[in-house]
Amino acid sequence: MKILIADDHDLLRDTLVAFIEGAGGISTVSVSDLAGALTALDAQSGFDLVLLDYNMPGMHGLEGLKRVVAHRSGVRVALISGEAPRGVVQKAMAVGAAGFVPKTLPAKSLVNAIRFMVAGEQFVPADLMSEAAEAGAQHPIAQKLTNREMQVLEGLAEGKANKEIARDLNLSEPTIKLHVKNLYRKIGAGNRTQAALIAREAGLF
């Protein structure tokens, strides 16, 4: 897996590189501005994901994101930022971003987010989900889960196998397994049956 990181803060960029490469199986290329990112995409091939700092030089809001999304390489692109209004995150997703990654995200969660996005998933932290998704997630258990994890949990509650859930959500089976593992941890389930029972008892579906 090969990731391009574009961020103008040297210390943060180096920290991101250390976290990501330390997870194993991921190589990185880092640059300090949008022009550098576009140059790297032109010069090299095989990138699986680009992480773009929302506030770095050359971005001009979401215009920089649009330029990278439209790049001929067809690489997936996600925004990273210390903070961004919900409206910006929603607009970023609407123009084709693979996700939004807060700079405050723990290292392990960051690596998981990258793997999800490379696998074709969209990643947005729970507190930045759309208002519509939040409206349907008032139960304490539901509030712990991302929108996608809720969809996977619904599949488990219906007794579906990972392969069936993957087909329903148009995702790969390994991605579903990652979601299942994460939602087990979040809701305190030890297996599929227990997760389904927890969901049913909570009246989630």
Order of alpha helices (4+ residues) and beta strands (2+ residues): beta-alpha-beta-alpha-beta-alpha-beta-alpha-beta-alpha-alpha-alpha-alpha-alpha-alpha-alpha
